[in-house]
Amino acid sequence: MTTLDARPSTDALVVAHSPGAPDGEWWRDAVIYQVYPRSFADGSGDGIGDLPGITSRLDHLAELGVDAVWLSPFYRSPQADAGYDVSDYRDVDPLFGTLDDFDAMLARAHGLGLRVIVDLVPNHTSDEHAWFVEALAAGPGSPARERYLFREGRGEDGQEPPNNWQSIFGGPAWTRLPDGQWYLHLFDSRQPDLNWEHPEVRAEFEDVLRFWLDRGVDGFRIDVAHGMVKAPGLPDWDGHVSMIEGSEQAFEEAEHALHEHASGAAERVDEVTGSGNQGPMFDQEGVHDIYRAWHRVLAEYDGDRALVAEAWVEPLSRLARYVRPDEMHQAFNFAFLATLWHAPSLRDVITASYLASDSVGAPTTWVLSNHDVVRHASRLGLATPGSRPNGIGADDEQPDEELGLRRARCATLLMLGLPGSAYLYQGEELGLPDHTTLPADVRQDPAFFRTQGAELGRDGCRVPLPWSAQEPGFGFSPTGEAWLPQPSTWARYAADAQRGVPGSTYETYRTALRVRRAEALGSGGLTWLPSRDDVLDLVNRDVRVVANLGTEPVELPAGTRVLLASGPLDAAADGTLLIGSDTTVWVRP
Ligand code: GLC
């Protein structure tokens, strides 16, 4: 048993981040909820979620207490990558509704006080986009081909791809056309990469930004924000191309480095947060010009519109360059998401995150789950908790569901106790795990097909939400249909089974968001208190956040009042409260 120090001496405190003004721009401390439209709520009954479905459930989000919603793509698309293959950036796909449905959704959200961010996919279009269709018809050497990255092949008769790049979804990043030319696609062959050196491409996307800004959106999440500009000459690269998995080793190395050095994380941001070399297709200097131009477009509009970067860039000092004052406003902090369930590593990545983002005056942007990774309730139930398999299937190690949920709640309360902005992925407020036994014949992720099943892909985290325990399809759709099957055990996670139930995951999230807002934690500061190695102990404004990742309980100091706990607290014989294993508490000192 360990007793927390009620009043540690000031020498022992480590200030990682100082508080800001509580009334800064909205995105600095916002909690933003990711809606994955095809799996949130289905209004039409076809088993695929849609905009009217979202509108009908926005009150759930207002009641939960988030500040904003980010919608994954709902634009016209053949859905080769679930909508991240856009064929018309200015229209809604009939699967999801119409532009009028979008306007109605936006009006309802704004009426409820929720801001709305939409997804912009500028690295590539769909192969059904008018420009690509035109480029194919126009043939080699035509101006229409200049908007994409068409090249002649290497070797005899150009039979070899122009370089050795691999697609992030598996297989070569080049596809050859019957006319002999090859085109580049960092993702699926149905997602040709645009040529961002082309002025028409730049002009078009500024216009698309304006189209949605004029409709009233509050910002954009920029897909593959680190990928649009490629190194001149598209040189070969022998490294491993990945956005979604693979940095576990980097973190093990970082952890090793941590034990080698006795100094604070401040000088070690780069060691703590990865190696940085992602090859000639990512994180090129030229992307920053694009974001400076977009920053100016958004600045023409009122209301603090914001850009958030999806940039899988290491180390964090490189990521910070995307959020310099004249570029984007936020960038997802994937280094935090990628950290194993290990208190010293988490402490260091958190400190390093502030150091990096404070160096450019930007907020950190915490995230634990999204539509591309195994949900944190499942990741944290694995034998190596926090590792990131590329999907989980029936033949794989199955996560411990109860332990995973306990840790997920612990991780979430740690995250929501930190200053900065935070992103929640739909369903995490219900404690949802991944579907970890999806059969091959229902899988839809192109990564599954391009790797012949070697990578299971991301379908497990995209299963339609359970709203009502008793209804067919758990109330996702009026017909009970769902585009991916839901596990039969999900009744216990349904929103209506948790609403009003003290201690449920949903009510815990709600209370956390209420306290976070009331105490202005999002714009607060972070001071580390000395603690056992497996305990994170910090103060943010008037709230002390203690996360016990160890196996031994921690005793709360006398005189503190518990505001919130991620799980039940036991009491010692003398009545002192104990923070058990994998539990976070928020207390008022
Ligand atoms: C981003 C999206 C992912 C998509 C990829 C290609 O990483 O989050 O879902 O497959 O970009 O657009």
Boltz pocket constraint, residues with backbone or C-beta under 6 A from the ligand:
constraints:
  - pocket:
      binder: B
      contacts: [[A, 81], [A, 84], [A, 85], [A, 121], [A, 187], [A, 223], [A, 224], [A, 243], [A, 310], [A, 371], [A, 372]]
      max_distance: 6.0
